[in-house]
Amino acid sequence: MVFKGHFVVYVGEVDEKKCFVVPISLLKHPSFPKLLSQPEEEFGFNHPKGALTIPCSEEAFIDLTCNLQSS
């Protein structure tokens, strides 16, 4: 279930992907759109899982989102 004001992203590399529910407010931070540009270039807008997929390590994604939420 995704609550209002949030969206779903799949994060991981190759076949190891984990689902995260992220607050939309993170889109306002300059670092997050930069992170989103990588999957757009790599995959386009056709995502096989039906949600945005970010091809980075889970640790890197968690570090980035924690830093953005605390700033």
C-alpha positions as CSV (number, residue, x, y, z in Angstrom):
1,M,0.0,0.0,0.0
2,V,1.3,3.4,-0.9
3,F,0.1,6.4,1.2
4,K,-0.8,9.7,-0.2
5,G,2.3,11.9,-0.8
6,H,4.5,8.9,-1.5
7,F,5.7,6.9,-4.5
8,V,7.3,3.5,-5.1
9,V,10.8,2.8,-6.5
10,Y,12.7,-0.4,-7.0
11,V,16.3,-0.1,-6.1
12,G,19.1,-2.5,-6.8
13,E,21.3,-3.9,-9.4
14,V,20.7,-6.8,-11.8
15,D,18.0,-9.2,-10.4
16,E,18.4,-8.1,-6.8
17,K,15.8,-5.3,-6.4
18,K,14.1,-4.1,-3.3
19,C,10.9,-2.0,-3.1
20,F,11.0,1.4,-1.3
21,V,8.1,3.8,-0.6
22,V,9.5,7.3,-0.7
23,P,7.9,10.6,0.2
24,I,7.3,12.9,-2.8
25,S,9.0,15.7,-0.9
26,L,12.3,14.2,-1.8
27,L,11.8,15.2,-5.4
28,K,12.5,18.8,-4.4
29,H,16.1,18.1,-3.4
30,P,18.6,18.6,-6.3
31,S,20.3,15.2,-5.6
32,F,17.2,13.1,-6.1
33,P,16.4,14.2,-9.7
34,K,20.1,13.6,-10.5
35,L,19.6,10.0,-9.2
36,L,16.5,9.6,-11.4
37,S,18.2,10.7,-14.6
38,Q,20.4,7.6,-14.6
39,P,17.5,5.1,-14.9
40,E,15.8,7.4,-17.5
41,E,18.9,7.2,-19.7
42,E,19.4,3.5,-19.1
43,F,15.8,2.2,-19.2
44,G,13.6,5.1,-20.7
45,F,10.2,5.3,-19.2
46,N,9.1,1.7,-19.9
47,H,9.7,-0.1,-16.6
48,P,9.1,-3.9,-16.5
49,K,7.9,-3.9,-12.9
50,G,5.5,-1.1,-13.5
51,A,7.3,1.2,-11.2
52,L,10.5,3.3,-11.3
53,T,13.7,1.3,-11.1
54,I,16.9,2.9,-9.8
55,P,20.0,0.9,-10.7
56,C,22.2,1.6,-7.7
57,S,23.0,-0.3,-4.5
58,E,20.5,-0.3,-1.7
59,E,23.1,1.2,0.7
60,A,23.7,4.1,-1.6
61,F,20.0,4.8,-2.0
62,I,19.4,4.6,1.8
63,D,22.3,6.9,2.5
64,L,21.1,9.4,0.0
65,T,17.4,9.4,1.1
66,C,18.4,9.6,4.8
67,N,20.7,12.5,4.1
68,L,18.0,14.3,2.1
69,Q,15.3,13.7,4.7
70,S,17.5,15.1,7.5
71,S,18.4,18.3,5.6
